[in-house]
């Protein structure tokens, strides 16, 4: 099964591919991409008020696009062990999925994956940059 995943860097790849093939609905990708990240407190997987506001935008988009599926990617900062960070990243992604389901999105439209401390948001890898690493990103998945 071929998957196209649209995320921060994936969006640019899709946009360049659309220029060659003309088969992408770029407005869908751009709309979700504008509001695709939520952030977490250190060592936590609970959603805060700001995160819920962002997720409410995603929920509305998903309701407006009932045939779309998403993947929620969970990430952490590098302060824990790799095993701990993989579990925490999964908990963060699952927290987003649970919020979607609680708000009317079918669970079979949402996949979760943890990247733990892989793909840090900043190349600096400093305590000042770690809050940007503690995130969940929602990306569009299409066949």
C-alpha positions, 0 to 999 in steps of 0.5 A: 500500500502506497501512502502519501504523508503530508507533514512539515517537510512532506508538504513541500515534497507534495507541492513539488510533485503536484506541479508535475502530476497535477493530481493533488488537492493542495488546499486540503494539505495546506489547511491541515498543515496550518494547525497540525501541531500541539505541544506538551509539558515535559514528561506529560501526555495531557492536552492543555487548553491551547492544544485543544483549541488547535485540535478543535480546528483539526476536528472541524477539518476532519468533519468537513472531509469525512473521507480523509484519514490522519496519522498522529505522530508523537515526539519527545525531547531527548532527555529520557531513555530511548525506550521511555521516549518511544512510550511517551511519544505514543502516549502523546499521539494517543492523547490526540487520537482519544480527543478526536474520537471523544469529539466525533471522529471515527477511530478507524480514521486515525493511526498513531505512531511514536518517533520518540526523540527522533527528528528533533524540531530544532537542530540546536538540541538545547534545553531552550529548544526542547519545548518545541520537541514535545509535540504531536503532529497530525498529518494527512494519510491518503492511498 
